[in-house]
Amino acid sequence: MKPAKNKHPNHFFDYISLIIRQFRLYYKSWPLFKESLVYPLQAIYFPFLSKHKWVDIRFKSGRSLSINAAHWKLLPSACRLDNIGVKFKFQKNAKVTDVDGLKIFSPLWARDEAFYFKEVFLDDVYGVKKRNLKKSVVVDIGAYVGDSSLAFARQGAMVHAIEPSEVFCKFIRRNFEENGYSNHLILHKVGLASATERILLGNDSLNLVEGINYALKKLPRNIDLLKMDCEGSEYYLLADLRFLKHLQPKEIQMEFHNGARLILKYLKQQGYRAFASSMSKKLGIIKAYRIHNLS
């Protein structure tokens, strides 16, 4: 295996770019503030208040939250979480969300947990709530903070959770421990990609490995369910016949990020009946079921 490459940011320009991006993303949320807040004008001056000041935020849902002005960047996330109707709070180093009977921790800087929590728990996009998965083995590629992995584990499955983010891996472990499912987790602290690489980010790092060889050496055979949400790597993995031939999943639940045509072609060639539903021209969900064994 080739040695891992490191991508180091230029710290000064990276910091300036981060600040600009934070303000841009924050004020881009103005329609969200108007939709969610009783007093949306609070959001305009919130970033410029003294970091020692606490601000009472009132949502149109009737809920309220006190946020320290130093955490102004969390307001869009708070609005999104309130919009899906879950209880949440901000701790010193984490958000804590009560959703569907589980307590899930996520990084303060994470922005998309409301979307994922709604998708996995409230909309049950993977269709697991009424299923008995005892004695089942699930491989979850792109586990985020463990939300989908927990959904499978709660139904009895043993879950191989695969996640490249070092920070998210800590939260996966924490979420399984907090909810009493530690014995249902095998954590792989890598992302399955086309090459081995280590990417250093401002507050995180991603550990990527060449996915085919890793799967052949580290992942179980003859699994019950394969879940994939791996930001485009699905095309590389499924194009190689060895990947599915090794895992032999009875069922596949996955998201695609650059159109469904190639994925559907790969799955059909490898003995699966697949169905796609699109959220946009490039994004959507595929569910596939094995109709004959791969040889």
Phi and psi in degrees as GROMACS dihedral restraints (atoms count N, CA, C in turn):
[ dihedral_restraints ]
;  ai    aj    ak    al  type     phi  dphi    fc
    3     4     5     6     1   -68.5    20    10
    4     5     6     7     1   147.2    20    10
    6     7     8     9     1   -62.6    20    10
    7     8     9    10     1   146.9    20    10
    9    10    11    12     1   -65.3    20    10
   10    11    12    13     1   140.9    20    10
   12    13    14    15     1   -92.4    20    10
   13    14    15    16     1   147.4    20    10
   15    16    17    18     1  -111.3    20    10
   16    17    18    19     1   131.7    20    10
   18    19    20    21     1  -106.6    20    10
   19    20    21    22     1   108.4    20    10
   21    22    23    24     1   -97.7    20    10
   22    23    24    25     1   129.6    20    10
   24    25    26    27     1   -75.1    20    10
   25    26    27    28     1   153.8    20    10
   27    28    29    30     1   -76.9    20    10
   28    29    30    31     1   109.6    20    10
   30    31    32    33     1   -62.2    20    10
   31    32    33    34     1   -41.7    20    10
   33    34    35    36     1   -66.4    20    10
   34    35    36    37     1   -53.1    20    10
   36    37    38    39     1   -68.9    20    10
   37    38    39    40     1   -30.7    20    10
   39    40    41    42     1   -65.1    20    10
   40    41    42    43     1   -39.4    20    10
   42    43    44    45     1   -65.8    20    10
   43    44    45    46     1   -46.3    20    10
   45    46    47    48     1   -62.3    20    10
   46    47    48    49     1   -43.6    20    10
   48    49    50    51     1   -62.9    20    10
   49    50    51    52     1   -37.4    20    10
   51    52    53    54     1   -63.8    20    10
   52    53    54    55     1   -45.0    20    10
   54    55    56    57     1   -61.5    20    10
   55    56    57    58     1   -45.5    20    10
   57    58    59    60     1   -61.9    20    10
   58    59    60    61     1   -43.1    20    10
   60    61    62    63     1   -65.2    20    10
   61    62    63    64     1   -38.6    20    10
   63    64    65    66     1   -63.3    20    10
   64    65    66    67     1   -44.0    20    10
   66    67    68    69     1   -66.7    20    10
   67    68    69    70     1   -41.0    20    10
   69    70    71    72     1   -62.1    20    10
   70    71    72    73     1   -46.5    20    10
   72    73    74    75     1   -65.7    20    10
   73    74    75    76     1   -37.8    20    10
   75    76    77    78     1   -63.3    20    10
   76    77    78    79     1   -52.2    20    10
   78    79    80    81     1   -76.1    20    10
   79    80    81    82     1   -17.5    20    10
   81    82    83    84     1   -67.0    20    10
   82    83    84    85     1   -16.9    20    10
   84    85    86    87     1   -86.0    20    10
   85    86    87    88     1    10.4    20    10
   87    88    89    90     1   -54.7    20    10
   88    89    90    91     1   -45.0    20    10
   90    91    92    93     1   -58.7    20    10
   91    92    93    94     1   -35.9    20    10
   93    94    95    96     1   -65.2    20    10
   94    95    96    97     1   -41.9    20    10
   96    97    98    99     1   -61.8    20    10
   97    98    99   100     1   -43.7    20    10
   99   100   101   102     1   -64.4    20    10
  100   101   102   103     1   -36.3    20    10
  102   103   104   105     1   -71.6    20    10
  103   104   105   106     1   -33.4    20    10
  105   106   107   108     1  -104.4    20    10
  106   107   108   109     1   -30.4    20    10
  108   109   110   111     1  -100.5    20    10
  109   110   111   112     1   143.3    20    10
  111   112   113   114     1   -66.2    20    10
  112   113   114   115     1   -39.6    20    10
  114   115   116   117     1  -122.1    20    10
  115   116   117   118     1    78.6    20    10
  117   118   119   120     1   -63.6    20    10
  118   119   120   121     1   -23.8    20    10
  120   121   122   123     1   -63.6    20    10
  121   122   123   124     1   -21.4    20    10
  123   124   125   126     1   -56.1    20    10
  124   125   126   127     1   -34.9    20    10
  126   127   128   129     1   -66.4    20    10
  127   128   129   130     1   -26.4    20    10
  129   130   131   132     1   -67.8    20    10
  130   131   132   133     1   -46.1    20    10
  132   133   134   135     1   -95.2    20    10
  133   134   135   136     1    -5.0    20    10
  135   136   137   138     1   -52.5    20    10
  136   137   138   139     1   -44.6    20    10
  138   139   140   141     1   -65.9    20    10
  139   140   141   142     1   -14.9    20    10
  141   142   143   144     1  -104.4    20    10
  142   143   144   145     1     5.2    20    10
  144   145   146   147     1   -77.9    20    10
  145   146   147   148     1   160.0    20    10
  147   148   149   150     1   -58.1    20    10
  148   149   150   151     1   138.5    20    10
  150   151   152   153     1   -66.7    20    10
  151   152   153   154     1   -11.8    20    10
  153   154   155   156     1   -88.8    20    10
  154   155   156   157     1    -7.5    20    10
  156   157   158   159     1   -86.0    20    10
  157   158   159   160     1   139.3    20    10
  159   160   161   162     1  -104.0    20    10
  160   161   162   163     1   137.7    20    10
  162   163   164   165     1  -120.6    20    10
  163   164   165   166     1   130.3    20    10
  165   166   167   168     1   -86.0    20    10
  166   167   168   169     1   116.9    20    10
  168   169   170   171     1  -102.0    20    10
  169   170   171   172     1   125.9    20    10
  171   172   173   174     1  -110.1    20    10
  172   173   174   175     1   127.8    20    10
  174   175   176   177     1   -97.0    20    10
  175   176   177   178     1   153.3    20    10
  177   178   179   180     1   -65.5    20    10
  178   179   180   181     1   -17.5    20    10
  180   181   182   183     1   -69.4    20    10
  181   182   183   184     1   -14.5    20    10
  183   184   185   186     1   102.6    20    10
  184   185   186   187     1   -13.5    20    10
  186   187   188   189     1   -81.6    20    10
  187   188   189   190     1   161.3    20    10
  189   190   191   192     1  -140.8    20    10
  190   191   192   193     1   160.8    20    10
  192   193   194   195     1  -152.9    20    10
  193   194   195   196     1   138.6    20    10
  195   196   197   198     1  -100.4    20    10
  196   197   198   199     1   122.2    20    10
  198   199   200   201     1  -122.4    20    10
  199   200   201   202     1   133.2    20    10
  201   202   203   204     1   -68.3    20    10
  202   203   204   205     1   138.5    20    10
  204   205   206   207     1   -61.4    20    10
  205   206   207   208     1   -24.2    20    10
  207   208   209   210     1   -64.3    20    10
  208   209   210   211     1   -19.5    20    10
  210   211   212   213     1  -105.4    20    10
  211   212   213   214     1    34.8    20    10
  213   214   215   216     1   -58.4    20    10
  214   215   216   217     1   -28.4    20    10
  216   217   218   219     1   -65.9    20    10
  217   218   219   220     1   -14.7    20    10
  219   220   221   222     1   -84.4    20    10
  220   221   222   223     1   -10.1    20    10
  222   223   224   225     1   -61.6    20    10
  223   224   225   226     1   -43.9    20    10
  225   226   227   228     1   -59.7    20    10
  226   227   228   229     1   -41.0    20    10
  228   229   230   231     1   -62.7    20    10
  229   230   231   232     1   -41.0    20    10
  231   232   233   234     1   -61.4    20    10
  232   233   234   235     1   -41.0    20    10
  234   235   236   237     1   -64.3    20    10
  235   236   237   238     1   -41.7    20    10
  237   238   239   240     1   -65.6    20    10
  238   239   240   241     1   -42.3    20    10
  240   241   242   243     1   -65.3    20    10
  241   242   243   244     1   -41.3    20    10
  243   244   245   246     1   -63.2    20    10
  244   245   246   247     1   -36.7    20    10
  246   247   248   249     1   -65.0    20    10
  247   248   249   250     1   -25.5    20    10
  249   250   251   252     1   -93.3    20    10
  250   251   252   253     1     1.3    20    10
  252   253   254   255     1    81.7    20    10
  253   254   255   256     1    22.4    20    10
  255   256   257   258     1  -100.6    20    10
  256   257   258   259     1   158.2    20    10
  258   259   260   261     1   -87.6    20    10
  259   260   261   262     1   140.1    20    10
  261   262   263   264     1  -153.5    20    10
  262   263   264   265     1   160.7    20    10
  264   265   266   267     1  -151.5    20    10
  265   266   267   268     1   160.6    20    10
  267   268   269   270     1  -106.9    20    10
  268   269   270   271     1   122.7    20    10
  270   271   272   273     1   -97.7    20    10
  271   272   273   274     1  -177.3    20    10
  273   274   275   276     1   -60.3    20    10
  274   275   276   277     1   -41.9    20    10
  276   277   278   279     1  -124.7    20    10
  277   278   279   280     1    14.1    20    10
  279   280   281   282     1  -162.9    20    10
  280   281   282   283     1   154.7    20    10
  282   283   284   285     1   -91.8    20    10
  283   284   285   286     1   145.6    20    10
  285   286   287   288     1  -124.7    20    10
  286   287   288   289     1   120.8    20    10
  288   289   290   291     1  -119.5    20    10
  289   290   291   292     1   129.4    20    10
  291   292   293   294     1   -95.9    20    10
  292   293   294   295     1   112.0    20    10
  294   295   296   297     1  -140.1    20    10
  295   296   297   298     1   125.8    20    10
  297   298   299   300     1    53.6    20    10
  298   299   300   301     1    39.7    20    10
  300   301   302   303     1    82.3    20    10
  301   302   303   304     1     4.5    20    10
  303   304   305   306     1  -116.2    20    10
  304   305   306   307     1   152.9    20    10
  306   307   308   309     1  -109.9    20    10
  307   308   309   310     1   115.1    20    10
  309   310   311   312     1  -118.6    20    10
  310   311   312   313     1   127.4    20    10
  312   313   314   315     1   -97.9    20    10
  313   314   315   316     1   142.1    20    10
  315   316   317   318     1  -145.5    20    10
  316   317   318   319     1   159.0    20    10
  318   319   320   321     1   -62.5    20    10
  319   320   321   322     1   148.6    20    10
  321   322   323   324     1   -58.2    20    10
  322   323   324   325     1   -36.0    20    10
  324   325   326   327     1   -82.6    20    10
  325   326   327   328     1    -7.3    20    10
  327   328   329   330     1   -66.4    20    10
  328   329   330   331     1   141.4    20    10
  330   331   332   333     1  -113.5    20    10
  331   332   333   334     1   -17.1    20    10
  333   334   335   336     1  -112.0    20    10
  334   335   336   337     1    11.0    20    10
  336   337   338   339     1   -63.7    20    10
  337   338   339   340     1   -32.0    20    10
  339   340   341   342     1   -60.2    20    10
  340   341   342   343     1   -42.3    20    10
  342   343   344   345     1   -62.8    20    10
  343   344   345   346     1   -47.5    20    10
  345   346   347   348     1   -68.7    20    10
  346   347   348   349     1   -41.3    20    10
  348   349   350   351     1   -64.7    20    10
  349   350   351   352     1   -40.4    20    10
  351   352   353   354     1   -63.9    20    10
  352   353   354   355     1   -45.5    20    10
  354   355   356   357     1   -61.6    20    10
  355   356   357   358     1   -47.3    20    10
  357   358   359   360     1   -78.9    20    10
  358   359   360   361     1   -46.5    20    10
  360   361   362   363     1   -97.8    20    10
  361   362   363   364     1   -44.6    20    10
  363   364   365   366     1   -83.6    20    10
  364   365   366   367     1   -42.3    20    10
  366   367   368   369     1   -88.9    20    10
  367   368   369   370     1   -15.3    20    10
  369   370   371   372     1    50.3    20    10
  370   371   372   373     1    52.5    20    10
  372   373   374   375     1   -62.5    20    10
  373   374   375   376     1   -26.4    20    10
  375   376   377   378     1   -92.4    20    10
  376   377   378   379     1     0.8    20    10
  378   379   380   381     1    60.2    20    10
  379   380   381   382     1    44.8    20    10
  381   382   383   384     1  -106.6    20    10
  382   383   384   385     1   -14.2    20    10
  384   385   386   387     1   -58.2    20    10
  385   386   387   388     1   -37.9    20    10
  387   388   389   390     1  -101.8    20    10
  388   389   390   391     1    14.7    20    10
  390   391   392   393     1  -102.1    20    10
  391   392   393   394     1   146.5    20    10
  393   394   395   396     1   -97.1    20    10
  394   395   396   397     1   109.9    20    10
  396   397   398   399     1  -107.6    20    10
  397   398   399   400     1    18.6    20    10
  399   400   401   402     1   -59.9    20    10
  400   401   402   403     1   136.8    20    10
  402   403   404   405     1    69.8    20    10
  403   404   405   406     1     6.6    20    10
  405   406   407   408     1   -88.3    20    10
  406   407   408   409     1   151.5    20    10
  408   409   410   411     1  -115.9    20    10
  409   410   411   412     1   125.2    20    10
  411   412   413   414     1  -117.7    20    10
  412   413   414   415     1   134.5    20    10
  414   415   416   417     1  -107.6    20    10
  415   416   417   418     1   119.6    20    10
  417   418   419   420     1  -111.1    20    10
  418   419   420   421     1   100.3    20    10
  420   421   422   423     1   -93.8    20    10
  421   422   423   424     1   111.9    20    10
  423   424   425   426     1    94.7    20    10
  424   425   426   427     1    66.2    20    10
  426   427   428   429     1   -87.0    20    10
  427   428   429   430     1    -7.7    20    10
  429   430   431   432     1    54.4    20    10
  430   431   432   433     1  -123.8    20    10
  432   433   434   435     1   -98.3    20    10
  433   434   435   436     1    12.6    20    10
  435   436   437   438     1    98.7    20    10
  436   437   438   439     1    11.2    20    10
  438   439   440   441     1   -64.0    20    10
  439   440   441   442     1   -52.6    20    10
  441   442   443   444     1   -67.3    20    10
  442   443   444   445     1   -37.4    20    10
  444   445   446   447     1   -61.2    20    10
  445   446   447   448     1   -40.5    20    10
  447   448   449   450     1   -65.1    20    10
  448   449   450   451     1   -37.5    20    10
  450   451   452   453     1   -60.6    20    10
  451   452   453   454     1   -40.9    20    10
  453   454   455   456     1   -71.2    20    10
  454   455   456   457     1   -43.4    20    10
  456   457   458   459     1   -63.8    20    10
  457   458   459   460     1   -37.4    20    10
  459   460   461   462     1   -62.1    20    10
  460   461   462   463     1   -26.0    20    10
  462   463   464   465     1   -90.3    20    10
  463   464   465   466     1     5.2    20    10
  465   466   467   468     1   109.3    20    10
  466   467   468   469     1    -3.8    20    10
  468   469   470   471     1   -76.6    20    10
  469   470   471   472     1   152.8    20    10
  471   472   473   474     1   -89.5    20    10
  472   473   474   475     1   124.6    20    10
  474   475   476   477     1  -115.0    20    10
  475   476   477   478     1   126.3    20    10
  477   478   479   480     1   -92.6    20    10
  478   479   480   481     1   103.0    20    10
  480   481   482   483     1   -93.6    20    10
  481   482   483   484     1   124.2    20    10
  483   484   485   486     1  -116.2    20    10
  484   485   486   487     1   119.4    20    10
  486   487   488   489     1  -150.2    20    10
  487   488   489   490     1   126.4    20    10
  489   490   491   492     1   -79.3    20    10
  490   491   492   493     1   -22.2    20    10
  492   493   494   495     1   -76.2    20    10
  493   494   495   496     1   123.3    20    10
  495   496   497   498     1   -62.8    20    10
  496   497   498   499     1   -38.1    20    10
  498   499   500   501     1   -67.6    20    10
  499   500   501   502     1   -48.0    20    10
  501   502   503   504     1   -61.4    20    10
  502   503   504   505     1   -35.1    20    10
  504   505   506   507     1   -61.6    20    10
  505   506   507   508     1   -38.1    20    10
  507   508   509   510     1   -63.8    20    10
  508   509   510   511     1   -38.0    20    10
  510   511   512   513     1   -73.3    20    10
  511   512   513   514     1   -33.5    20    10
  513   514   515   516     1   -58.9    20    10
  514   515   516   517     1   -50.3    20    10
  516   517   518   519     1   -59.6    20    10
  517   518   519   520     1   -44.3    20    10
  519   520   521   522     1   -63.9    20    10
  520   521   522   523     1   -42.3    20    10
  522   523   524   525     1   -67.6    20    10
  523   524   525   526     1   -36.1    20    10
  525   526   527   528     1   -68.8    20    10
  526   527   528   529     1   -38.2    20    10
  528   529   530   531     1   -67.9    20    10
  529   530   531   532     1   -45.1    20    10
  531   532   533   534     1   -63.0    20    10
  532   533   534   535     1   -30.9    20    10
  534   535   536   537     1  -100.9    20    10
  535   536   537   538     1     3.8    20    10
  537   538   539   540     1    79.1    20    10
  538   539   540   541     1    27.8    20    10
  540   541   542   543     1  -120.5    20    10
  541   542   543   544     1    24.3    20    10
  543   544   545   546     1   -57.6    20    10
  544   545   546   547     1   -33.5    20    10
  546   547   548   549     1   -78.6    20    10
  547   548   549   550     1     4.1    20    10
  549   550   551   552     1  -108.2    20    10
  550   551   552   553     1    11.0    20    10
  552   553   554   555     1  -121.7    20    10
  553   554   555   556     1   130.5    20    10
  555   556   557   558     1  -121.5    20    10
  556   557   558   559     1   113.3    20    10
  558   559   560   561     1   -98.6    20    10
  559   560   561   562     1   127.9    20    10
  561   562   563   564     1  -111.6    20    10
  562   563   564   565     1   111.7    20    10
  564   565   566   567     1   -88.1    20    10
  565   566   567   568     1    57.2    20    10
  567   568   569   570     1  -146.8    20    10
  568   569   570   571     1   162.4    20    10
  570   571   572   573     1  -112.6    20    10
  571   572   573   574     1   139.6    20    10
  573   574   575   576     1   -88.0    20    10
  574   575   576   577     1   114.5    20    10
  576   577   578   579     1  -134.7    20    10
  577   578   579   580     1  -170.3    20    10
  579   580   581   582     1   -86.1    20    10
  580   581   582   583     1   -13.3    20    10
  582   583   584   585     1  -155.6    20    10
  583   584   585   586     1   157.1    20    10
  585   586   587   588     1   -77.3    20    10
  586   587   588   589     1   131.7    20    10
  588   589   590   591     1  -163.3    20    10
  589   590   591   592     1   144.5    20    10
  591   592   593   594     1  -118.2    20    10
  592   593   594   595     1   122.5    20    10
  594   595   596   597     1  -111.5    20    10
  595   596   597   598     1   120.9    20    10
  597   598   599   600     1   -93.6    20    10
  598   599   600   601     1   124.9    20    10
  600   601   602   603     1  -110.1    20    10
  601   602   603   604     1   178.3    20    10
  603   604   605   606     1   -61.0    20    10
  604   605   606   607     1   -42.0    20    10
  606   607   608   609     1  -129.0    20    10
  607   608   609   610     1    20.6    20    10
  609   610   611   612     1  -163.1    20    10
  610   611   612   613     1   173.8    20    10
  612   613   614   615     1  -145.6    20    10
  613   614   615   616     1   148.6    20    10
  615   616   617   618     1  -112.2    20    10
  616   617   618   619     1   129.3    20    10
  618   619   620   621     1  -106.6    20    10
  619   620   621   622     1   108.0    20    10
  621   622   623   624     1  -106.6    20    10
  622   623   624   625     1   144.0    20    10
  624   625   626   627     1  -130.3    20    10
  625   626   627   628     1   160.2    20    10
  627   628   629   630     1   -66.4    20    10
  628   629   630   631     1   119.8    20    10
  630   631   632   633     1   -74.1    20    10
  631   632   633   634     1   -33.6    20    10
  633   634   635   636     1   -67.7    20    10
  634   635   636   637     1   -51.0    20    10
  636   637   638   639     1   -63.2    20    10
  637   638   639   640     1   -37.5    20    10
  639   640   641   642     1   -63.0    20    10
  640   641   642   643     1   -45.3    20    10
  642   643   644   645     1   -61.5    20    10
  643   644   645   646     1   -42.2    20    10
  645   646   647   648     1   -65.3    20    10
  646   647   648   649     1   -32.5    20    10
  648   649   650   651     1   -92.8    20    10
  649   650   651   652     1   -31.9    20    10
  651   652   653   654     1  -115.2    20    10
  652   653   654   655     1   -17.7    20    10
  654   655   656   657     1  -103.7    20    10
  655   656   657   658     1   151.1    20    10
  657   658   659   660     1   -73.2    20    10
  658   659   660   661     1   160.1    20    10
  660   661   662   663     1   -95.6    20    10
  661   662   663   664     1   159.7    20    10
  663   664   665   666     1    54.1    20    10
  664   665   666   667     1    53.9    20    10
  666   667   668   669     1   -84.1    20    10
  667   668   669   670     1   166.6    20    10
  669   670   671   672     1   -88.2    20    10
  670   671   672   673     1   -38.2    20    10
  672   673   674   675     1  -146.4    20    10
  673   674   675   676     1   134.9    20    10
  675   676   677   678     1  -114.5    20    10
  676   677   678   679     1   119.8    20    10
  678   679   680   681     1  -110.2    20    10
  679   680   681   682     1   131.3    20    10
  681   682   683   684     1  -130.5    20    10
  682   683   684   685     1   128.0    20    10
  684   685   686   687     1  -147.9    20    10
  685   686   687   688     1    77.8    20    10
  687   688   689   690     1  -123.1    20    10
  688   689   690   691     1    32.9    20    10
  690   691   692   693     1    53.7    20    10
  691   692   693   694     1    40.9    20    10
  693   694   695   696     1   107.1    20    10
  694   695   696   697     1   -20.2    20    10
  696   697   698   699     1   -68.4    20    10
  697   698   699   700     1   -13.6    20    10
  699   700   701   702     1   -59.6    20    10
  700   701   702   703     1   -31.5    20    10
  702   703   704   705     1   -68.0    20    10
  703   704   705   706     1   -42.5    20    10
  705   706   707   708     1   -66.0    20    10
  706   707   708   709     1   -44.9    20    10
  708   709   710   711     1   -67.3    20    10
  709   710   711   712     1   -47.2    20    10
  711   712   713   714     1   -75.9    20    10
  712   713   714   715     1   -20.8    20    10
  714   715   716   717     1   -68.7    20    10
  715   716   717   718     1   -23.4    20    10
  717   718   719   720     1   -92.7    20    10
  718   719   720   721     1   116.3    20    10
  720   721   722   723     1   -59.0    20    10
  721   722   723   724     1   -25.2    20    10
  723   724   725   726     1   -66.3    20    10
  724   725   726   727     1   -27.5    20    10
  726   727   728   729     1   -63.0    20    10
  727   728   729   730     1   -58.8    20    10
  729   730   731   732     1   -73.2    20    10
  730   731   732   733     1   -29.9    20    10
  732   733   734   735     1   -62.1    20    10
  733   734   735   736     1   -34.1    20    10
  735   736   737   738     1   -76.0    20    10
  736   737   738   739     1   -51.7    20    10
  738   739   740   741     1   -70.9    20    10
  739   740   741   742     1   -36.1    20    10
  741   742   743   744     1    47.7    20    10
  742   743   744   745     1    48.1    20    10
  744   745   746   747     1   -67.5    20    10
  745   746   747   748     1   138.7    20    10
  747   748   749   750     1   -70.9    20    10
  748   749   750   751     1   -28.8    20    10
  750   751   752   753     1  -143.2    20    10
  751   752   753   754     1   144.2    20    10
  753   754   755   756     1  -127.5    20    10
  754   755   756   757     1   130.0    20    10
  756   757   758   759     1  -124.3    20    10
  757   758   759   760     1   119.7    20    10
  759   760   761   762     1  -151.2    20    10
  760   761   762   763     1   160.0    20    10
  762   763   764   765     1  -107.8    20    10
  763   764   765   766     1   143.0    20    10
  765   766   767   768     1  -112.5    20    10
  766   767   768   769     1   153.8    20    10
  768   769   770   771     1  -125.4    20    10
  769   770   771   772     1    -1.1    20    10
  771   772   773   774     1  -146.8    20    10
  772   773   774   775     1    44.5    20    10
  774   775   776   777     1    91.0    20    10
  775   776   777   778     1   154.9    20    10
  777   778   779   780     1   -95.7    20    10
  778   779   780   781     1   -15.8    20    10
  780   781   782   783     1   -56.3    20    10
  781   782   783   784     1   -52.2    20    10
  783   784   785   786     1   -63.9    20    10
  784   785   786   787     1   -41.6    20    10
  786   787   788   789     1   -61.7    20    10
  787   788   789   790     1   -46.2    20    10
  789   790   791   792     1   -61.2    20    10
  790   791   792   793     1   -37.6    20    10
  792   793   794   795     1   -63.6    20    10
  793   794   795   796     1   -47.1    20    10
  795   796   797   798     1   -61.4    20    10
  796   797   798   799     1   -43.1    20    10
  798   799   800   801     1   -67.8    20    10
  799   800   801   802     1   -40.9    20    10
  801   802   803   804     1   -63.1    20    10
  802   803   804   805     1   -42.2    20    10
  804   805   806   807     1   -62.2    20    10
  805   806   807   808     1   -26.2    20    10
  807   808   809   810     1  -107.1    20    10
  808   809   810   811     1    21.2    20    10
  810   811   812   813     1    89.5    20    10
  811   812   813   814     1    28.6    20    10
  813   814   815   816     1  -119.7    20    10
  814   815   816   817     1   143.6    20    10
  816   817   818   819     1   -95.2    20    10
  817   818   819   820     1   119.6    20    10
  819   820   821   822     1  -123.4    20    10
  820   821   822   823     1   148.1    20    10
  822   823   824   825     1  -131.5    20    10
  823   824   825   826     1   131.8    20    10
  825   826   827   828     1  -115.4    20    10
  826   827   828   829     1   141.6    20    10
  828   829   830   831     1  -129.2    20    10
  829   830   831   832     1   128.2    20    10
  831   832   833   834     1  -100.5    20    10
  832   833   834   835     1   138.0    20    10
  834   835   836   837     1   -94.4    20    10
  835   836   837   838     1   -23.4    20    10
  837   838   839   840     1  -158.6    20    10
  838   839   840   841     1  -173.9    20    10
  840   841   842   843     1   -61.6    20    10
  841   842   843   844     1   -35.1    20    10
  843   844   845   846     1  -103.1    20    10
  844   845   846   847     1   -28.3    20    10
  846   847   848   849     1  -105.6    20    10
  847   848   849   850     1   146.5    20    10
  849   850   851   852     1   175.4    20    10
  850   851   852   853     1  -171.0    20    10
  852   853   854   855     1  -124.5    20    10
  853   854   855   856     1   140.0    20    10
  855   856   857   858     1  -122.6    20    10
  856   857   858   859     1   134.0    20    10
  858   859   860   861     1  -117.3    20    10
  859   860   861   862     1   130.9    20    10
  861   862   863   864     1  -136.7    20    10
  862   863   864   865     1   148.1    20    10
  864   865   866   867     1  -133.5    20    10
  865   866   867   868     1   133.6    20    10
  867   868   869   870     1   -72.0    20    10
  868   869   870   871     1   127.6    20    10
  870   871   872   873     1  -105.9    20    10
  871   872   873   874     1   -15.0    20    10
  873   874   875   876     1  -156.9    20    10
  874   875   876   877     1   154.2    20    10
  876   877   878   879     1   -68.5    20    10
  877   878   879   880     1   148.0    20    10
  879   880   881   882     1   -84.3    20    10
  880   881   882   883     1   139.9    20    10
